[in-house]
C-alpha cells in the first residue's frame, strides 16, 4: 500500500471553479506522481456528467466533464477515500444564455505568455477588451507549481487593452486565469509550460 498525504494534492482550473453548460470543463489534479489510479473523482449537481481522465505527465492528471444543465455542482476528488486539499469543490455552472457570457465572449487574450514561456525571464501576453468595453472587473491570477512563484504586473494601456507581464522563478506548469466580472474569458484558464 502507498502512503500519501491528501493535502499534498490539489485540483486547479476552471472545472473546479466555474463552467458553462454544453462546454467541456477541465481541471488538473497536481502532485499525483504515479498515484493517478488511486484518484477517485465524482460530481453531484443538477446532472451527473461523465468524467474523462488523461494523465498529462507524471504529476498532473487532467479531468474533463461537460455539464448539461446550469446550477451548483459539487466536484469531489479523493485518494484512498480521503478528500484532497479543497475537496469538495463548489462549481457554478452558467447557462449558455447568461448575459455575462456575451460580454466575456468578446474578449481576446493573445501572446506567447499564455502558451509557453521561460523561467527567470519576463513572459508577456495581452488582453484586448475593446469589443467588450471593459471598465472594471478584470482579474488575472497565476497559479504556480509547488516551490515556485511569479511576479505579475498588469498595465492598462488606456484604450481597452491590457499588457500582462510575469516572471516565473522555476520551470513547470503554470495556470493563468483571466476573468471579467468573475467569469472566465474564452480560453481561460491557460495552461503554460515554462521551461
TADA-V958337 format. One record per residue. N is the residue number from 1. RES is the residue in one letter. OMEGA is omega in whole degrees, 0 to 359 (none if undefined). Layout:
BEGIN
n/res/omega
N/RES/OMEGA
N/RES/OMEGA
END
This chain:
BEGIN
n/res/omega
1/X/183
2/X/175
3/X/177
4/X/174
5/X/180
6/X/179
7/X/175
8/X/179
9/X/178
10/X/176
11/X/181
12/X/177
13/X/184
14/X/183
15/X/173
16/X/182
17/X/188
18/X/179
19/X/180
20/X/181
21/X/177
22/X/180
23/X/180
24/X/175
25/X/184
26/X/170
27/X/179
28/X/168
29/X/183
30/X/174
31/X/184
32/X/174
33/X/176
34/X/181
35/X/187
36/X/179
37/X/181
38/X/181
39/X/177
40/X/178
41/X/178
42/X/179
43/X/180
44/X/180
45/X/179
46/X/175
47/X/178
48/X/182
49/X/177
50/X/180
51/X/176
52/X/182
53/X/174
54/X/178
55/X/183
56/X/175
57/X/187
58/X/184
59/X/187
60/X/177
61/X/180
62/X/178
63/X/180
64/X/173
65/X/180
66/X/181
67/X/181
68/X/184
69/X/175
70/X/177
71/X/181
72/X/179
73/X/172
74/X/176
75/X/181
76/X/176
77/X/182
78/X/169
79/X/182
80/X/179
81/X/177
82/X/179
83/X/172
84/X/181
85/X/177
86/X/181
87/X/359
88/X/181
89/X/175
90/X/184
91/X/175
92/X/177
93/X/184
94/X/176
95/X/183
96/X/183
97/X/181
98/X/182
99/X/178
100/X/183
101/X/179
102/X/181
103/X/184
104/X/180
105/X/180
106/X/181
107/X/179
108/X/174
109/X/183
110/X/177
111/X/182
112/X/184
113/X/175
114/X/177
115/X/182
116/X/180
117/X/182
118/X/178
119/X/179
120/X/177
121/X/177
122/X/177
123/X/191
124/X/170
125/X/184
126/X/173
127/X/180
128/X/181
129/X/183
130/X/181
131/X/181
132/X/180
133/X/180
134/X/175
135/X/180
136/X/173
137/X/178
138/X/174
139/X/176
140/X/181
141/X/178
142/X/176
143/X/186
144/X/170
145/X/178
146/X/178
147/X/176
148/X/177
149/X/176
150/X/177
151/X/182
152/X/171
153/X/180
154/X/180
155/X/174
156/X/183
157/X/176
158/X/182
159/X/182
160/X/176
161/X/183
162/X/177
163/X/180
164/X/180
165/X/176
166/X/183
167/X/179
168/X/184
169/X/184
170/X/175
171/X/177
172/X/180
173/X/178
174/X/179
175/X/181
176/X/176
177/X/174
178/X/181
179/X/170
180/X/183
181/X/176
182/X/182
183/X/178
184/X/175
185/X/180
186/X/180
187/X/181
188/X/1
189/X/179
190/X/177
191/X/187
192/X/177
193/X/179
194/X/180
195/X/none
END
